[in-house]
Amino acid sequence: KLAADYAHPERPVEVDPTAFGRNYFDRASAPEQEDEDDAEEREAVLAEIAALKKLAADYAHPERPV
């Protein structure tokens, strides 16, 4: 079957309906919550990213004033 699918890509793809099952362990309707530690770490990482972005811009454009 795989060889035939490879040799004839124009044929329609057959999909097993069980591949689209619902995950009942996650609630899509509930808003995602972030704990305080993750929020602080995210803020620290974003601050570090901003500093690295400024450093990269300074490196790429040495003609800019300091």
Order of alpha helices (4+ residues) and beta strands (2+ residues): alpha-alpha
